[in-house]
Amino acid sequence: MEQLELEDLLLIGEAVLGMAAEALVGATRLSLARSALDAPFAADGRGRDRYPGLAAKAAVLCSRLVRNHPLPDGNKRVALLAMLELIARNGGRWTPPPGGQDEIATTLERLAARELSETAFGAWVRERVG
């Protein structure tokens, strides 16, 4: 499965924030960004995939970007676009929720506020990834 790289995240951030990726490097907590990018591909102590399946990986990526807050601004928007990019690159299809953009925004707000667990967020994403 193809993983997003730091450069991909910075280009998404550039598009969302209107700030050059090169400038964004200096304003980004790179260790937190790398941690979020790597988390979906982690293995357990036996070498088994900790987050099997595209939907699980996409949800963890989004969740960790939202919660790690590596960018100076726009973390939820960038996290959503990074999740959608991961899904698309790996042949998945995202079906928007019935509540549209409002539901997405509310769900990400709840995730950021830790009112929604990563597990519950993963279930929400799974319902939308085919």
Stockholm file with secondary structure:
# STOCKHOLM 1.0

chainA/1-130         MEQLELEDLLLIGEAVLGMAAEALVGATRLSLARSALDAPFAADGRGRDRYPGLAAKAAVLCSRLVRNHPLPDGNKRVALLAMLELIARNGGRWTPPPGGQDEIATTLERLAARELSETAFGAWVRERVG
#=GR chainA/1-130 SS CCCCCHHHHHHHHHHHHCCCHHHHHHHSCHHHHHHHHHGGGCBCTTSCBSSCSHHHHHHHHHHHHHHHCCSSSCHHHHHHHHHHHHHHHTTCCBCCCTTHHHHHHHHHHHHHTTSSCHHHHHHHHHTTBC
#=GC SS_cons         CCCCCHHHHHHHHHHHHCCCHHHHHHHSCHHHHHHHHHGGGCBCTTSCBSSCSHHHHHHHHHHHHHHHCCSSSCHHHHHHHHHHHHHHHTTCCBCCCTTHHHHHHHHHHHHHTTSSCHHHHHHHHHTTBC
//
